[in-house]
Amino acid sequence: MAANLHDNYAEAGYHSAQSWGARPAVLFIDFARAYFDPNSPLYGGEGCKSALDNAARIAPIARQLKIPTIFTEVKFAPGGTDGGAFYAKVRALSCFDVGQETQKLASPLTNEPEDIVITKQYPSAFFGTSLVTTLNWLKVDTVLLTGVTTSGCIRASCIDAISYGFVTLVVEDAVGDRAYEPHQANLFDMSAKYADLVGTDAAIDYLMSTIKAIS
């Protein structure tokens, strides 16, 4: 048995690098104002703000390269009648009731006509949505995840992404959480089993390389 955690994970083959595909899509998961408003119960502080700033660097480049740019939003009917046990469990989800300012997309991100917007009620971007069908139709083989929060909707979407057969990359400085510890712990675990971690600069380089490869 390995003497330390690093050796133990290495023996199991965790953190192995994947072969990235040639047809990526970028997901911008739940960048709602609720995570950036200090008066909101979901306020995520600097960890989420940093993720937003880096995601805002990626979005215009992905559009320019004509790479699928997909935003998710959480939206509930007033009172959460379509939110089920999740809404009942987490009272702060009322921030995502339709019509609430906190439900809307946070600046400087914007939704442009060429973007795809997926509405969801649960953590994963895939659960109960048309996302997998859309990605398959677009012949996407690799998804890059940005968004909030790392320990919640990013992790849930990451597990579903690889479960549906997509090579999955988590842009580690374009995802964020309200606390450092759950952010880092979940990045570590996603890297071990489900995804490769990549920084914003490397993600942009990868997106540009896929265009060059097929042009």
Rosetta blueprint (number, residue, H / E / L):
1 M L
2 A L
3 A L
4 N L
5 L H
6 H H
7 D H
8 N H
9 Y H
10 A H
11 E H
12 A H
13 G L
14 Y L
15 H L
16 S L
17 A L
18 Q L
19 S L
20 W L
21 G L
22 A L
23 R L
24 P E
25 A E
26 V E
27 L E
28 F E
29 I E
30 D L
31 F L
32 A E
33 R H
34 A H
35 Y H
36 F L
37 D L
38 P L
39 N L
40 S L
41 P L
42 L L
43 Y L
44 G L
45 G H
46 E H
47 G H
48 C H
49 K H
50 S H
51 A H
52 L H
53 D H
54 N H
55 A H
56 A H
57 R H
58 I H
59 A H
60 P H
61 I H
62 A H
63 R H
64 Q H
65 L L
66 K L
67 I L
68 P L
69 T E
70 I E
71 F E
72 T E
73 E E
74 V E
75 K L
76 F E
77 A L
78 P H
79 G H
80 G H
81 T L
82 D L
83 G L
84 G H
85 A H
86 F H
87 Y H
88 A H
89 K H
90 V L
91 R H
92 A H
93 L H
94 S H
95 C H
96 F H
97 D E
98 V L
99 G L
100 Q L
101 E H
102 T H
103 Q H
104 K L
105 L E
106 A L
107 S L
108 P L
109 L L
110 T L
111 N L
112 E L
113 P L
114 E L
115 D L
116 I E
117 V E
118 I E
119 T E
120 K E
121 Q L
122 Y L
123 P L
124 S L
125 A L
126 F L
127 F L
128 G L
129 T L
130 S L
131 L H
132 V H
133 T H
134 T H
135 L H
136 N H
137 W H
138 L L
139 K L
140 V L
141 D L
142 T E
143 V E
144 L E
145 L E
146 T E
147 G E
148 V E
149 T L
150 T H
151 S H
152 G H
153 C H
154 I H
155 R H
156 A H
157 S H
158 C H
159 I H
160 D H
161 A H
162 I H
163 S H
164 Y L
165 G L
166 F L
167 V E
168 T E
169 L E
170 V E
171 V E
172 E E
173 D E
174 A E
175 V E
176 G E
177 D L
178 R L
179 A L
180 Y H
181 E H
182 P H
183 H H
184 Q H
185 A H
186 N H
187 L H
188 F H
189 D H
190 M H
191 S H
192 A H
193 K H
194 Y L
195 A L
196 D E
197 L E
198 V E
199 G L
200 T H
201 D H
202 A H
203 A H
204 I H
205 D H
206 Y H
207 L H
208 M H
209 S H
210 T H
211 I H
212 K H
213 A H
214 I H
215 S L
